[in-house]
């Protein structure tokens, strides 16, 4: 049959044979494909076990802060006051600030929840958890921190803490998550970063001046708890129908 001169050029039937692409190991591909069921299991268990903890506050901070450190004691007292005020407290379930948050909540009236992550080092589950979930995947764990939270409380920490802070700021800024209080604790620790936000990010136009209102900065347990209650004076802890839809699409 004569080829139509106006027909588009034929495309390669299998891009896998392109010299710029690596060959595919079928067994490795199968293993990757089946991994989705492990990921699904983490989401399903998280949704089923955390859906009833409302309202809750997710607390973040360094895993390297030892018991007795001022930041540890501060996190413990914030969590106890939140728990006695009716908030379930959610932490990463490990040592340091995470342990302090679970310990304070465990001593209070409301549930203490740990979202534990399997890591090569630094992460062993602390014993102060009414509900403890285990995760292999950071992204599944992150969804659980955000999906049921009525507020974020962020104490001094390292890369992991900054990652979580940037995550929730991005989700709220872009409208992918509902607006909730984001409370940074520790003026001395956070001031340099917040000045950089204003003097560099705003100045260069990479964020807007209004984005600086997404968070508040406090130094005491009472101020942290009050910042959350003040935000909810004019609205319910329960997400609106529109906000629930956003949370479904995290």
N, C-alpha and C positions, 0 to 999 in steps of 0.2 A: 504494500500500500504506500502510495506517495505521501510523504510528510507534508502537513499543512505549513506553508511558509509563515503564516501568521500565528501559529500556536506558540505558547510560551516555551522557553527552553526546559528540557526535562531536568528534574531535580534528583540528586542522589537518593536512592531508596533507603539508605541507612547511613545516617551521619556518623555512626560509630566507626565507619571505615575511613573517616576523614583523617589525614595524617596528623592533624593538630589535636586530635582527641585521643585520650588514653583508652586502651581496650578495657572492656568490662568483664569482670570475673562474675559469672552467673551465681556462684555460691555467696559471694559478698553482696551482690544485689539482692538476693533472696533474704539474707540476714538483715539488710537495711530495711527492706519492705516489711518484714515481720516485726521490726522494732516499733512500728506504729501501734501495735497492740499493747506494748508495755507503756507507751506514752498515754494511750487512751485510758489505761487502768489507773494511772496516776491522777488524771483529770477526774475520772468518775468517782474514785474514792474521796478526792478532795471536795468535790461538789456535794457528795452525800453526807460527809461528816462535818462540813463547815457551814452548811446552809442554815443551821439553827443557832448560830452563835451571835446573832445580831442583838444589839449593836456591838461592834468590835473596833479595837484600835490596833494597828500594826506598829510595832516598836522595833527600831533598828539601831545598831551600834556595833562597835568593834568586838570581835571574838577574843581579842588579846588583852582586854582589861581584866585585871585580877580582882577577886573578891576583896572588899575593903577599900578599894580605890574610890576616890570621890565620885567618879563617873558611874561606877558600879552602884554605889549607894544611892545616887541620884536616880538612876534608872529603876532601881528596886522600889523606891518611894513613889515615883510617878506611877508605876504599874500597880502598886497597892492602892493608891488613891483612885486610879481609873477603875480597878476591879470593884472597890467598895462603892463606886458611883454607878455601877451597873454595866460597865463595859467588859466584855471578854477581851483578853489581851493576847495578841498573836506575836510571836517572835520567831527567829530562825531556829530555835530549839537547841542551839549549841552553847558554848561557854561564853564568858565575858558578859557584855551588855545583854546578850540574848538570855543568858542564865539569870541575870539580875531581873530582867523583865518578867520572866516566868516565875521566879521566886516571889517577887512582889505580888503578882496576880494570884499565885497559889495560896498566899496568906490572906487574900481578900475574899470577897463574896462571889466573884464571877469566874468563869472558866479561864484556865491558863492553857494556851495552845502553842505547840511547837511544830514548826514546819522544817523538819530536819533534812539536810542534804548530805549525800554521800560524797566525801572528799578524800583525797589521799592523805591529808593532814588537817589538823586544827578543828575538826568537827566531830565531836562526840555529843550525843544527846544528853541534856541535863535532866535531873530527876524531878523537876518541878512542873510537870505537865499533866493536866487532866486529859487532854487529847494530844496525841503525838502522831504525826504523819511523816512517812519517809519518802524522799524524792531522789531520783537519779538525775533529773533534768532541771536545770535552773529555770528554764522558761515556764515549765508547768508550775513550779513553786512560786514564781513571780506572779502568775495569774491569781493564785490563792491569796497572796498578800493583798492584792488590790481589790479583788472581786467583792469581798464581804466587808471591807474596811469602811468605817465611818470617819476615820482620821488616821493620819500618819504622825508618829512622834519619832524624830531622828536625833540620836545622840552622837557624840564623837565616834568616828570610825574610819576605816580605810577604804580600799577600792570597792569592796562589796557594798558598804554603806553608801558611798557616792554613786554607785551603780543603781541602787534602789531609789535614791533620791532623784537622780536624773530621770529614771523610768517614770516615776509618778508625776514629776513636773511635766514631762513630755506628754503623758497621757491626758493630763488635765488641760495643758496648754492647747493641745490639738483637738480637744473635745472627744477623744476616744474613751475617756472615763469621766464620771461625774466630778464636780468640784467638791472637794472635801478639805478640811483643815490639814495643812502640812506644817507641823510645829517643829522647828529646829531648836534644840536645847544646848545652850552653851555659847554665850556671846564671844568669849575669848577664842574658842575653837572655830566658829563659823564666820567671824567678821571678815577675815581676809578673803574668803571665797565670795561672800556677798558683795564686798566692795568690788571685786573683779567682775561679778555679774553686771554691776551698775556702770563701772568706769570703762570696761572693755566691751562686754557683750552688747549692752544698750548703746554705747557710743558708736559701735561699728554696725549697729542695726541688725545684729543676728538674733536679738530678742527685743521685745518692746518694753517700754516703761511699765505698762500694765502688768507684765509678767512678774514684776517684782512684788506684786500684791498676792501672788499665789502662795506665799509662805509667811510665817511669822517667826520671830526670834524671841526666846524666853530663857530664863535662868533658873527658875524654881519649879518644883512639882505643882504648886498651887497655880502658877501662871500657865503651865502647860495644860492642866485640866480646865482652867477657866477659858482658855483660848478655844477649846473645843466646844464647851457649853455655850459660849457667846455666839459662836457661828450658828449653832442650832436653835438659838432663841426664836428665830423667825421661820424655821422650817422643820420638817420631821426628819428623824434619823433614817426613816425608811426611804429608799430611792423612789422617785416618781416613775410613772410608766415609761416616760422617755429615757430616763436614766437607766432603768432596768434594761431597756433595749440596747443602750450603749454598752452596758456591762456584758450583755450576751455576745457582743462583737469585739471583745477585747483581743 
